[in-house]
């Protein structure tokens, strides 16, 4: 898309600064020049008909894929839709997932994640692993705009084979993943385990693509997770590299700071962020990284959080120390106690931590606008 048309879109989008009782403060990305390689890749999509991948990692604010899903839709409307990207059958692991991708399953499955059974489990970038045991299968059902003709399955010890596919399919088994090509687009598809040497395959996620140029926006998250817990993923670097991202967005901090101030170690958390940044760059040192400062919240619904402000300072320090970018959601939503205004405006939930569908949508718009202001400034 040419920048004159993008300028018009930004004028419209940036005019959206008030929602009910909530006033939105424009928050530009700090150290935005560190995203230059990502912006260059976006600009080259139309010219080169290529695909640009974005990875968005986080906690429950991200896992529901409302905030991140809004950014995905906006980026794909602007630069092209290359597919739904990374998905995981959270339902098998007794958790909840995105609304536009539904999973169902049969038979017996085991599961583990970064908060349960992690010490004896192979975990990848999703932080989850599910393992079929007996009479097992799973099915995926996506919305029409997420239809796919290529699936990459992240697995260990075997793989999964599609059944009831539209048309023909062509699997290619690689080291720890299987790529399956289809000659027709798929919206509903079932898979059964393909066992190997009497071992059970471990499913750690799937990537859905459609052969078009544009943006792939991969989202993964775990409810209640912290940075230190996410560092437990053994195959994190390997699968981050397989996703070949131009930008990785890291959205933790709420659960890390959800503690009395006397127990909060901001220096420790800063070093955990640094470790995560280094692991993201382990096999792709030139990838752009954007940290998002967590939103304002209350502790136990009674006490304003005093921990987000010092965490904000520590994350801002990382922009110079690690050459990453930071987007300040805390400031953009109004700073300390802003969660109360968001609740009055029907944008935050009664727990004073999470947000309504409309609240997350608004945050997604805010993040997309910040990204596009940075793109326009290049």
BALOBA-1460 file (C-alpha; in Angstrom, 3 decimals):
// residues 378
<rec num="1" residu="x" x="0.000" y="0.000" z="0.000"/>
<rec num="2" residu="x" x="1.379" y="3.435" z="-0.884"/>
<rec num="3" residu="x" x="2.066" y="5.846" z="1.932"/>
<rec num="4" residu="x" x="-0.384" y="8.541" z="0.760"/>
<rec num="5" residu="x" x="-3.298" y="6.130" z="1.112"/>
<rec num="6" residu="x" x="-1.892" y="4.916" z="4.407"/>
<rec num="7" residu="x" x="-1.772" y="8.533" z="5.615"/>
<rec num="8" residu="x" x="-5.486" y="8.899" z="4.963"/>
<rec num="9" residu="x" x="-6.208" y="5.716" z="6.889"/>
<rec num="10" residu="x" x="-4.084" y="6.885" z="9.799"/>
<rec num="11" residu="x" x="-5.930" y="10.196" z="9.976"/>
<rec num="12" residu="x" x="-9.182" y="8.311" z="10.325"/>
<rec num="13" residu="x" x="-7.830" y="5.782" z="12.818"/>
<rec num="14" residu="x" x="-5.949" y="8.273" z="14.947"/>
<rec num="15" residu="x" x="-9.109" y="10.363" z="15.307"/>
<rec num="16" residu="x" x="-10.565" y="7.553" z="17.445"/>
<rec num="17" residu="x" x="-9.417" y="8.897" z="20.814"/>
<rec num="18" residu="x" x="-12.465" y="8.668" z="23.066"/>
<rec num="19" residu="x" x="-14.753" y="5.771" z="23.932"/>
<rec num="20" residu="x" x="-17.563" y="6.443" z="26.381"/>
<rec num="21" residu="x" x="-15.940" y="7.701" z="29.616"/>
<rec num="22" residu="x" x="-12.440" y="6.706" z="28.520"/>
<rec num="23" residu="x" x="-9.932" y="9.107" z="27.010"/>
<rec num="24" residu="x" x="-7.160" y="7.443" z="25.030"/>
<rec num="25" residu="x" x="-3.712" y="9.000" z="25.161"/>
<rec num="26" residu="x" x="-1.638" y="8.614" z="22.025"/>
<rec num="27" residu="x" x="1.411" y="6.515" z="22.817"/>
<rec num="28" residu="x" x="4.086" y="6.302" z="20.172"/>
<rec num="29" residu="x" x="6.545" y="3.431" z="20.121"/>
<rec num="30" residu="x" x="9.774" y="4.142" z="21.999"/>
<rec num="31" residu="x" x="12.966" y="3.394" z="20.035"/>
<rec num="32" residu="x" x="10.817" y="2.861" z="16.949"/>
<rec num="33" residu="x" x="13.911" y="2.841" z="14.716"/>
<rec num="34" residu="x" x="14.716" y="-0.621" z="16.061"/>
<rec num="35" residu="x" x="11.707" y="-1.827" z="14.017"/>
<rec num="36" residu="x" x="13.160" y="-0.583" z="10.712"/>
<rec num="37" residu="x" x="13.807" y="-4.070" z="9.345"/>
<rec num="38" residu="x" x="10.200" y="-5.064" z="10.089"/>
<rec num="39" residu="x" x="8.864" y="-1.927" z="8.427"/>
<rec num="40" residu="x" x="11.098" y="-2.526" z="5.406"/>
<rec num="41" residu="x" x="9.675" y="-6.048" z="5.104"/>
<rec num="42" residu="x" x="6.121" y="-4.688" z="5.249"/>
<rec num="43" residu="x" x="6.903" y="-2.150" z="2.542"/>
<rec num="44" residu="x" x="8.284" y="-4.872" z="0.302"/>
<rec num="45" residu="x" x="5.191" y="-7.110" z="0.405"/>
<rec num="46" residu="x" x="3.457" y="-5.582" z="-2.621"/>
<rec num="47" residu="x" x="6.661" y="-5.231" z="-4.640"/>
<rec num="48" residu="x" x="7.998" y="-8.724" z="-3.941"/>
<rec num="49" residu="x" x="4.754" y="-10.660" z="-3.226"/>
<rec num="50" residu="x" x="6.316" y="-12.030" z="-0.060"/>
<rec num="51" residu="x" x="5.098" y="-13.031" z="3.400"/>
<rec num="52" residu="x" x="5.929" y="-11.181" z="6.611"/>
<rec num="53" residu="x" x="5.502" y="-13.028" z="9.912"/>
<rec num="54" residu="x" x="4.690" y="-11.439" z="13.256"/>
<rec num="55" residu="x" x="4.762" y="-13.400" z="16.534"/>
<rec num="56" residu="x" x="2.771" y="-12.128" z="19.524"/>
<rec num="57" residu="x" x="3.487" y="-13.878" z="22.850"/>
<rec num="58" residu="x" x="1.747" y="-13.171" z="26.125"/>
<rec num="59" residu="x" x="-0.619" y="-14.095" z="28.927"/>
<rec num="60" residu="x" x="-4.434" y="-14.168" z="29.079"/>
<rec num="61" residu="x" x="-4.636" y="-10.678" z="27.561"/>
<rec num="62" residu="x" x="-3.177" y="-12.203" z="24.384"/>
<rec num="63" residu="x" x="-4.370" y="-15.817" z="24.504"/>
<rec num="64" residu="x" x="-8.009" y="-14.944" z="23.779"/>
<rec num="65" residu="x" x="-6.719" y="-13.317" z="20.561"/>
<rec num="66" residu="x" x="-9.044" y="-10.330" z="20.698"/>
<rec num="67" residu="x" x="-6.335" y="-7.678" z="21.107"/>
<rec num="68" residu="x" x="-3.879" y="-9.529" z="18.843"/>
<rec num="69" residu="x" x="-6.659" y="-10.600" z="16.485"/>
<rec num="70" residu="x" x="-7.591" y="-6.957" z="15.961"/>
<rec num="71" residu="x" x="-3.989" y="-6.125" z="15.070"/>
<rec num="72" residu="x" x="-3.894" y="-9.143" z="12.733"/>
<rec num="73" residu="x" x="-7.039" y="-8.061" z="10.883"/>
<rec num="74" residu="x" x="-5.844" y="-4.479" z="10.528"/>
<rec num="75" residu="x" x="-2.398" y="-5.465" z="9.257"/>
<rec num="76" residu="x" x="-3.863" y="-7.994" z="6.843"/>
<rec num="77" residu="x" x="-6.443" y="-5.508" z="5.557"/>
<rec num="78" residu="x" x="-3.587" y="-3.094" z="4.874"/>
<rec num="79" residu="x" x="-0.827" y="-5.397" z="3.611"/>
<rec num="80" residu="x" x="-2.550" y="-8.652" z="2.613"/>
<rec num="81" residu="x" x="-3.725" y="-11.857" z="4.296"/>
<rec num="82" residu="x" x="-1.204" y="-14.720" z="4.083"/>
<rec num="83" residu="x" x="-3.167" y="-16.960" z="6.475"/>
<rec num="84" residu="x" x="-4.335" y="-17.404" z="10.050"/>
<rec num="85" residu="x" x="-0.864" y="-18.246" z="11.315"/>
<rec num="86" residu="x" x="-0.072" y="-20.211" z="14.479"/>
<rec num="87" residu="x" x="-2.937" y="-21.941" z="16.294"/>
<rec num="88" residu="x" x="-3.087" y="-24.488" z="19.096"/>
<rec num="89" residu="x" x="-5.884" y="-26.860" z="20.236"/>
<rec num="90" residu="x" x="-6.171" y="-25.341" z="23.693"/>
<rec num="91" residu="x" x="-9.481" y="-27.123" z="24.248"/>
<rec num="92" residu="x" x="-7.648" y="-30.471" z="24.409"/>
<rec num="93" residu="x" x="-5.578" y="-29.031" z="27.257"/>
<rec num="94" residu="x" x="-8.752" y="-27.927" z="29.046"/>
<rec num="95" residu="x" x="-8.214" y="-24.273" z="28.262"/>
<rec num="96" residu="x" x="-9.857" y="-21.684" z="26.044"/>
<rec num="97" residu="x" x="-8.693" y="-20.337" z="22.702"/>
<rec num="98" residu="x" x="-9.540" y="-17.883" z="19.942"/>
<rec num="99" residu="x" x="-13.087" y="-17.451" z="18.688"/>
<rec num="100" residu="x" x="-12.352" y="-17.773" z="14.966"/>
<rec num="101" residu="x" x="-10.641" y="-21.189" z="15.210"/>
<rec num="102" residu="x" x="-12.555" y="-24.014" z="16.858"/>
<rec num="103" residu="x" x="-11.097" y="-27.393" z="17.839"/>
<rec num="104" residu="x" x="-12.816" y="-30.613" z="18.871"/>
<rec num="105" residu="x" x="-11.326" y="-33.972" z="19.772"/>
<rec num="106" residu="x" x="-12.092" y="-37.624" z="20.466"/>
<rec num="107" residu="x" x="-10.375" y="-40.211" z="22.611"/>
<rec num="108" residu="x" x="-7.888" y="-39.831" z="25.425"/>
<rec num="109" residu="x" x="-5.202" y="-37.145" z="25.441"/>
<rec num="110" residu="x" x="-2.544" y="-36.093" z="27.908"/>
<rec num="111" residu="x" x="-1.305" y="-32.523" z="28.131"/>
<rec num="112" residu="x" x="1.229" y="-30.352" z="29.876"/>
<rec num="113" residu="x" x="2.196" y="-26.677" z="29.844"/>
<rec num="114" residu="x" x="4.600" y="-24.230" z="31.418"/>
<rec num="115" residu="x" x="2.582" y="-24.254" z="34.663"/>
<rec num="116" residu="x" x="1.816" y="-27.980" z="34.876"/>
<rec num="117" residu="x" x="4.088" y="-30.954" z="34.271"/>
<rec num="118" residu="x" x="6.715" y="-28.824" z="32.557"/>
<rec num="119" residu="x" x="9.745" y="-30.560" z="34.061"/>
<rec num="120" residu="x" x="9.011" y="-33.819" z="32.234"/>
<rec num="121" residu="x" x="7.505" y="-32.369" z="29.088"/>
<rec num="122" residu="x" x="8.709" y="-31.142" z="25.703"/>
<rec num="123" residu="x" x="7.317" y="-27.633" z="25.342"/>
<rec num="124" residu="x" x="7.509" y="-25.373" z="22.333"/>
<rec num="125" residu="x" x="6.679" y="-21.795" z="21.535"/>
<rec num="126" residu="x" x="3.032" y="-22.213" z="22.571"/>
<rec num="127" residu="x" x="4.046" y="-23.326" z="26.059"/>
<rec num="128" residu="x" x="1.642" y="-26.278" z="25.641"/>
<rec num="129" residu="x" x="1.947" y="-29.864" z="24.415"/>
<rec num="130" residu="x" x="-0.893" y="-32.351" z="23.845"/>
<rec num="131" residu="x" x="-0.340" y="-36.083" z="23.334"/>
<rec num="132" residu="x" x="-2.926" y="-38.538" z="21.919"/>
<rec num="133" residu="x" x="-3.118" y="-41.823" z="23.816"/>
<rec num="134" residu="x" x="-6.125" y="-43.943" z="22.813"/>
<rec num="135" residu="x" x="-8.720" y="-43.705" z="19.999"/>
<rec num="136" residu="x" x="-7.650" y="-40.096" z="19.584"/>
<rec num="137" residu="x" x="-8.251" y="-37.564" z="16.827"/>
<rec num="138" residu="x" x="-8.853" y="-33.864" z="16.563"/>
<rec num="139" residu="x" x="-10.652" y="-31.536" z="14.167"/>
<rec num="140" residu="x" x="-10.218" y="-27.897" z="13.268"/>
<rec num="141" residu="x" x="-12.948" y="-25.540" z="12.026"/>
<rec num="142" residu="x" x="-11.948" y="-22.052" z="10.896"/>
<rec num="143" residu="x" x="-13.817" y="-19.036" z="9.584"/>
<rec num="144" residu="x" x="-13.810" y="-18.527" z="5.829"/>
<rec num="145" residu="x" x="-11.159" y="-15.799" z="5.861"/>
<rec num="146" residu="x" x="-8.828" y="-18.231" z="7.699"/>
<rec num="147" residu="x" x="-9.181" y="-21.047" z="5.128"/>
<rec num="148" residu="x" x="-5.851" y="-22.728" z="4.418"/>
<rec num="149" residu="x" x="-4.099" y="-24.918" z="1.856"/>
<rec num="150" residu="x" x="-0.904" y="-25.442" z="3.821"/>
<rec num="151" residu="x" x="-0.490" y="-26.710" z="7.385"/>
<rec num="152" residu="x" x="2.745" y="-26.968" z="9.332"/>
<rec num="153" residu="x" x="2.481" y="-29.187" z="12.426"/>
<rec num="154" residu="x" x="5.066" y="-28.788" z="15.192"/>
<rec num="155" residu="x" x="5.507" y="-32.308" z="16.530"/>
<rec num="156" residu="x" x="7.875" y="-34.744" z="18.224"/>
<rec num="157" residu="x" x="8.018" y="-38.560" z="17.833"/>
<rec num="158" residu="x" x="5.723" y="-38.850" z="14.813"/>
<rec num="159" residu="x" x="3.015" y="-36.725" z="13.295"/>
<rec num="160" residu="x" x="-0.667" y="-36.415" z="12.398"/>
<rec num="161" residu="x" x="-2.411" y="-37.234" z="9.118"/>
<rec num="162" residu="x" x="-5.458" y="-35.414" z="7.735"/>
<rec num="163" residu="x" x="-8.700" y="-37.258" z="7.079"/>
<rec num="164" residu="x" x="-11.775" y="-36.065" z="5.187"/>
<rec num="165" residu="x" x="-9.793" y="-33.390" z="3.349"/>
<rec num="166" residu="x" x="-11.199" y="-31.517" z="0.360"/>
<rec num="167" residu="x" x="-9.200" y="-32.693" z="-2.645"/>
<rec num="168" residu="x" x="-5.724" y="-34.144" z="-2.465"/>
<rec num="169" residu="x" x="-3.006" y="-33.506" z="0.078"/>
<rec num="170" residu="x" x="0.748" y="-33.956" z="0.042"/>
<rec num="171" residu="x" x="2.611" y="-34.381" z="3.367"/>
<rec num="172" residu="x" x="6.317" y="-33.654" z="3.713"/>
<rec num="173" residu="x" x="7.916" y="-34.886" z="6.953"/>
<rec num="174" residu="x" x="10.817" y="-32.832" z="8.210"/>
<rec num="175" residu="x" x="12.873" y="-32.974" z="11.399"/>
<rec num="176" residu="x" x="10.373" y="-32.012" z="14.106"/>
<rec num="177" residu="x" x="7.506" y="-30.843" z="11.976"/>
<rec num="178" residu="x" x="5.303" y="-31.962" z="9.122"/>
<rec num="179" residu="x" x="4.202" y="-29.732" z="6.252"/>
<rec num="180" residu="x" x="0.995" y="-30.722" z="4.449"/>
<rec num="181" residu="x" x="-0.027" y="-29.091" z="1.172"/>
<rec num="182" residu="x" x="-3.588" y="-29.228" z="-0.181"/>
<rec num="183" residu="x" x="-4.817" y="-28.578" z="-3.695"/>
<rec num="184" residu="x" x="-8.001" y="-26.966" z="-2.334"/>
<rec num="185" residu="x" x="-8.677" y="-24.568" z="0.530"/>
<rec num="186" residu="x" x="-9.745" y="-26.204" z="3.783"/>
<rec num="187" residu="x" x="-12.088" y="-24.825" z="6.449"/>
<rec num="188" residu="x" x="-12.976" y="-28.004" z="8.345"/>
<rec num="189" residu="x" x="-10.434" y="-30.786" z="8.691"/>
<rec num="190" residu="x" x="-9.843" y="-33.787" z="10.940"/>
<rec num="191" residu="x" x="-6.471" y="-35.268" z="11.909"/>
<rec num="192" residu="x" x="-5.495" y="-38.641" z="13.337"/>
<rec num="193" residu="x" x="-2.184" y="-39.559" z="14.980"/>
<rec num="194" residu="x" x="0.540" y="-41.150" z="12.872"/>
<rec num="195" residu="x" x="2.462" y="-43.207" z="15.410"/>
<rec num="196" residu="x" x="6.132" y="-43.979" z="14.951"/>
<rec num="197" residu="x" x="8.100" y="-46.778" z="16.653"/>
<rec num="198" residu="x" x="5.423" y="-47.274" z="19.325"/>
<rec num="199" residu="x" x="5.724" y="-43.693" z="20.529"/>
<rec num="200" residu="x" x="2.953" y="-41.142" z="20.801"/>
<rec num="201" residu="x" x="3.249" y="-37.961" z="18.708"/>
<rec num="202" residu="x" x="3.418" y="-34.703" z="20.629"/>
<rec num="203" residu="x" x="1.542" y="-31.780" z="19.103"/>
<rec num="204" residu="x" x="2.960" y="-28.353" z="19.980"/>
<rec num="205" residu="x" x="1.041" y="-26.219" z="17.504"/>
<rec num="206" residu="x" x="0.049" y="-25.656" z="13.872"/>
<rec num="207" residu="x" x="0.558" y="-22.910" z="11.292"/>
<rec num="208" residu="x" x="-2.201" y="-22.252" z="8.751"/>
<rec num="209" residu="x" x="-1.319" y="-20.540" z="5.442"/>
<rec num="210" residu="x" x="-3.162" y="-19.820" z="2.197"/>
<rec num="211" residu="x" x="-0.407" y="-19.241" z="-0.434"/>
<rec num="212" residu="x" x="-1.122" y="-15.496" z="-0.686"/>
<rec num="213" residu="x" x="1.366" y="-12.745" z="-0.011"/>
<rec num="214" residu="x" x="0.821" y="-10.569" z="3.027"/>
<rec num="215" residu="x" x="1.026" y="-10.863" z="6.805"/>
<rec num="216" residu="x" x="1.056" y="-14.004" z="8.953"/>
<rec num="217" residu="x" x="0.299" y="-13.036" z="12.564"/>
<rec num="218" residu="x" x="1.056" y="-15.812" z="15.059"/>
<rec num="219" residu="x" x="-0.461" y="-15.585" z="18.543"/>
<rec num="220" residu="x" x="0.317" y="-17.776" z="21.551"/>
<rec num="221" residu="x" x="-0.302" y="-17.296" z="25.250"/>
<rec num="222" residu="x" x="-1.125" y="-18.961" z="28.551"/>
<rec num="223" residu="x" x="-3.566" y="-17.696" z="31.158"/>
<rec num="224" residu="x" x="-1.856" y="-16.479" z="34.300"/>
<rec num="225" residu="x" x="1.640" y="-16.878" z="32.875"/>
<rec num="226" residu="x" x="4.770" y="-14.935" z="33.739"/>
<rec num="227" residu="x" x="8.022" y="-14.323" z="31.895"/>
<rec num="228" residu="x" x="9.913" y="-16.775" z="34.122"/>
<rec num="229" residu="x" x="7.345" y="-19.507" z="33.430"/>
<rec num="230" residu="x" x="7.524" y="-18.948" z="29.689"/>
<rec num="231" residu="x" x="11.275" y="-19.458" z="29.825"/>
<rec num="232" residu="x" x="10.563" y="-23.125" z="30.628"/>
<rec num="233" residu="x" x="9.752" y="-23.899" z="26.965"/>
<rec num="234" residu="x" x="12.535" y="-26.225" z="25.790"/>
<rec num="235" residu="x" x="11.973" y="-25.852" z="22.030"/>
<rec num="236" residu="x" x="11.298" y="-22.107" z="22.146"/>
<rec num="237" residu="x" x="14.306" y="-20.964" z="20.104"/>
<rec num="238" residu="x" x="13.915" y="-23.726" z="17.533"/>
<rec num="239" residu="x" x="10.242" y="-22.980" z="16.821"/>
<rec num="240" residu="x" x="10.655" y="-19.213" z="16.928"/>
<rec num="241" residu="x" x="13.228" y="-19.703" z="14.195"/>
<rec num="242" residu="x" x="10.858" y="-21.946" z="12.205"/>
<rec num="243" residu="x" x="8.207" y="-19.213" z="12.250"/>
<rec num="244" residu="x" x="10.745" y="-16.861" z="10.618"/>
<rec num="245" residu="x" x="9.333" y="-13.699" z="12.172"/>
<rec num="246" residu="x" x="10.256" y="-10.161" z="11.187"/>
<rec num="247" residu="x" x="8.707" y="-8.879" z="14.428"/>
<rec num="248" residu="x" x="8.186" y="-10.505" z="17.831"/>
<rec num="249" residu="x" x="5.809" y="-8.731" z="20.228"/>
<rec num="250" residu="x" x="6.153" y="-9.690" z="23.903"/>
<rec num="251" residu="x" x="3.160" y="-8.864" z="26.122"/>
<rec num="252" residu="x" x="3.709" y="-10.064" z="29.675"/>
<rec num="253" residu="x" x="3.908" y="-8.187" z="32.961"/>
<rec num="254" residu="x" x="0.429" y="-8.309" z="34.478"/>
<rec num="255" residu="x" x="0.931" y="-11.594" z="36.333"/>
<rec num="256" residu="x" x="4.589" y="-10.780" z="37.042"/>
<rec num="257" residu="x" x="3.536" y="-7.596" z="38.836"/>
<rec num="258" residu="x" x="0.389" y="-9.022" z="40.454"/>
<rec num="259" residu="x" x="1.871" y="-9.179" z="43.935"/>
<rec num="260" residu="x" x="2.317" y="-6.868" z="46.924"/>
<rec num="261" residu="x" x="5.044" y="-4.296" z="46.322"/>
<rec num="262" residu="x" x="7.110" y="-5.727" z="49.178"/>
<rec num="263" residu="x" x="7.470" y="-8.982" z="47.200"/>
<rec num="264" residu="x" x="7.983" y="-7.439" z="43.772"/>
<rec num="265" residu="x" x="11.525" y="-7.626" z="42.389"/>
<rec num="266" residu="x" x="11.608" y="-5.348" z="39.377"/>
<rec num="267" residu="x" x="15.334" y="-5.965" z="38.855"/>
<rec num="268" residu="x" x="14.703" y="-9.725" z="38.688"/>
<rec num="269" residu="x" x="11.888" y="-9.272" z="36.206"/>
<rec num="270" residu="x" x="14.004" y="-7.000" z="34.043"/>
<rec num="271" residu="x" x="16.656" y="-9.712" z="33.793"/>
<rec num="272" residu="x" x="14.002" y="-12.292" z="32.899"/>
<rec num="273" residu="x" x="12.864" y="-10.050" z="30.062"/>
<rec num="274" residu="x" x="16.482" y="-9.764" z="28.965"/>
<rec num="275" residu="x" x="16.816" y="-13.559" z="28.923"/>
<rec num="276" residu="x" x="13.645" y="-13.887" z="26.859"/>
<rec num="277" residu="x" x="14.902" y="-11.250" z="24.411"/>
<rec num="278" residu="x" x="18.178" y="-13.141" z="24.004"/>
<rec num="279" residu="x" x="16.336" y="-16.412" z="23.407"/>
<rec num="280" residu="x" x="14.137" y="-14.792" z="20.758"/>
<rec num="281" residu="x" x="17.301" y="-13.588" z="19.000"/>
<rec num="282" residu="x" x="19.236" y="-16.827" z="19.482"/>
<rec num="283" residu="x" x="18.828" y="-18.045" z="15.899"/>
<rec num="284" residu="x" x="17.595" y="-14.803" z="14.342"/>
<rec num="285" residu="x" x="19.697" y="-11.947" z="15.760"/>
<rec num="286" residu="x" x="18.237" y="-9.328" z="13.403"/>
<rec num="287" residu="x" x="14.579" y="-9.845" z="14.327"/>
<rec num="288" residu="x" x="12.721" y="-6.742" z="15.553"/>
<rec num="289" residu="x" x="11.337" y="-6.985" z="19.092"/>
<rec num="290" residu="x" x="8.538" y="-4.913" z="20.621"/>
<rec num="291" residu="x" x="7.774" y="-5.066" z="24.346"/>
<rec num="292" residu="x" x="4.356" y="-3.864" z="25.487"/>
<rec num="293" residu="x" x="4.056" y="-2.380" z="28.956"/>
<rec num="294" residu="x" x="1.142" y="-4.076" z="30.757"/>
<rec num="295" residu="x" x="-2.117" y="-2.252" z="31.429"/>
<rec num="296" residu="x" x="-3.125" y="-0.727" z="34.728"/>
<rec num="297" residu="x" x="-4.821" y="-3.155" z="37.102"/>
<rec num="298" residu="x" x="-5.849" y="-3.644" z="40.716"/>
<rec num="299" residu="x" x="-4.596" y="-6.238" z="43.189"/>
<rec num="300" residu="x" x="-7.384" y="-8.407" z="44.645"/>
<rec num="301" residu="x" x="-9.920" y="-5.898" z="43.228"/>
<rec num="302" residu="x" x="-9.082" y="-3.539" z="46.119"/>
<rec num="303" residu="x" x="-5.604" y="-2.098" z="45.769"/>
<rec num="304" residu="x" x="-4.184" y="-0.077" z="42.872"/>
<rec num="305" residu="x" x="-1.040" y="-1.684" z="41.505"/>
<rec num="306" residu="x" x="2.133" y="0.147" z="42.484"/>
<rec num="307" residu="x" x="4.308" y="-2.221" z="40.456"/>
<rec num="308" residu="x" x="3.499" y="-1.301" z="36.858"/>
<rec num="309" residu="x" x="5.199" y="2.110" z="37.057"/>
<rec num="310" residu="x" x="8.630" y="0.740" z="38.126"/>
<rec num="311" residu="x" x="8.241" y="-2.104" z="35.617"/>
<rec num="312" residu="x" x="7.551" y="0.532" z="32.968"/>
<rec num="313" residu="x" x="10.827" y="2.259" z="33.859"/>
<rec num="314" residu="x" x="12.764" y="-1.020" z="33.720"/>
<rec num="315" residu="x" x="11.299" y="-1.967" z="30.340"/>
<rec num="316" residu="x" x="12.115" y="1.481" z="28.980"/>
<rec num="317" residu="x" x="15.728" y="0.993" z="30.089"/>
<rec num="318" residu="x" x="15.848" y="-2.150" z="27.952"/>
<rec num="319" residu="x" x="15.246" y="-0.087" z="24.813"/>
<rec num="320" residu="x" x="18.785" y="1.285" z="25.047"/>
<rec num="321" residu="x" x="20.418" y="-1.754" z="26.621"/>
<rec num="322" residu="x" x="19.022" y="-4.352" z="24.186"/>
<rec num="323" residu="x" x="17.897" y="-2.185" z="21.242"/>
<rec num="324" residu="x" x="14.266" y="-3.234" z="21.472"/>
<rec num="325" residu="x" x="11.140" y="-1.117" z="21.042"/>
<rec num="326" residu="x" x="8.498" y="-0.484" z="23.725"/>
<rec num="327" residu="x" x="4.834" y="0.430" z="23.410"/>
<rec num="328" residu="x" x="3.368" y="1.934" z="26.589"/>
<rec num="329" residu="x" x="-0.174" y="0.589" z="26.997"/>
<rec num="330" residu="x" x="-0.138" y="1.682" z="30.649"/>
<rec num="331" residu="x" x="0.283" y="5.328" z="29.673"/>
<rec num="332" residu="x" x="-2.019" y="5.061" z="26.660"/>
<rec num="333" residu="x" x="-4.963" y="3.855" z="28.743"/>
<rec num="334" residu="x" x="-4.434" y="6.658" z="31.284"/>
<rec num="335" residu="x" x="-1.861" y="5.432" z="33.822"/>
<rec num="336" residu="x" x="-2.495" y="4.546" z="37.450"/>
<rec num="337" residu="x" x="-6.171" y="3.933" z="38.336"/>
<rec num="338" residu="x" x="-7.205" y="4.163" z="34.671"/>
<rec num="339" residu="x" x="-8.677" y="0.669" z="34.970"/>
<rec num="340" residu="x" x="-11.536" y="2.210" z="36.994"/>
<rec num="341" residu="x" x="-12.464" y="4.533" z="34.112"/>
<rec num="342" residu="x" x="-12.282" y="1.604" z="31.706"/>
<rec num="343" residu="x" x="-14.651" y="-0.360" z="33.948"/>
<rec num="344" residu="x" x="-17.091" y="2.566" z="34.074"/>
<rec num="345" residu="x" x="-16.936" y="2.689" z="30.296"/>
<rec num="346" residu="x" x="-17.770" y="-1.040" z="30.039"/>
<rec num="347" residu="x" x="-14.266" y="-1.741" z="28.703"/>
<rec num="348" residu="x" x="-12.828" y="-3.559" z="31.749"/>
<rec num="349" residu="x" x="-14.202" y="-6.448" z="33.755"/>
<rec num="350" residu="x" x="-15.157" y="-6.492" z="37.418"/>
<rec num="351" residu="x" x="-11.918" y="-8.241" z="38.416"/>
<rec num="352" residu="x" x="-10.107" y="-4.986" z="37.491"/>
<rec num="353" residu="x" x="-7.465" y="-7.008" z="35.628"/>
<rec num="354" residu="x" x="-9.081" y="-8.221" z="32.427"/>
<rec num="355" residu="x" x="-11.037" y="-6.345" z="29.778"/>
<rec num="356" residu="x" x="-14.252" y="-6.809" z="27.871"/>
<rec num="357" residu="x" x="-14.301" y="-7.785" z="24.210"/>
<rec num="358" residu="x" x="-14.684" y="-4.103" z="23.326"/>
<rec num="359" residu="x" x="-11.825" y="-3.167" z="25.650"/>
<rec num="360" residu="x" x="-9.425" y="-5.611" z="24.037"/>
<rec num="361" residu="x" x="-10.564" y="-4.521" z="20.576"/>
<rec num="362" residu="x" x="-9.791" y="-0.921" z="21.492"/>
<rec num="363" residu="x" x="-6.323" y="-1.891" z="22.744"/>
<rec num="364" residu="x" x="-5.729" y="-3.724" z="19.463"/>
<rec num="365" residu="x" x="-6.674" y="-0.604" z="17.531"/>
<rec num="366" residu="x" x="-4.313" y="1.424" z="19.696"/>
<rec num="367" residu="x" x="-1.407" y="-0.959" z="19.084"/>
<rec num="368" residu="x" x="-2.070" y="-1.120" z="15.348"/>
<rec num="369" residu="x" x="-2.195" y="2.684" z="15.159"/>
<rec num="370" residu="x" x="1.111" y="2.931" z="17.044"/>
<rec num="371" residu="x" x="2.722" y="0.450" z="14.651"/>
<rec num="372" residu="x" x="1.429" y="2.349" z="11.619"/>
<rec num="373" residu="x" x="2.564" y="5.717" z="12.969"/>
<rec num="374" residu="x" x="6.015" y="4.178" z="13.222"/>
<rec num="375" residu="x" x="5.731" y="2.811" z="9.675"/>
<rec num="376" residu="x" x="4.630" y="6.196" z="8.346"/>
<rec num="377" residu="x" x="7.604" y="7.881" z="10.032"/>
<rec num="378" residu="x" x="10.167" y="5.766" z="8.150"/>
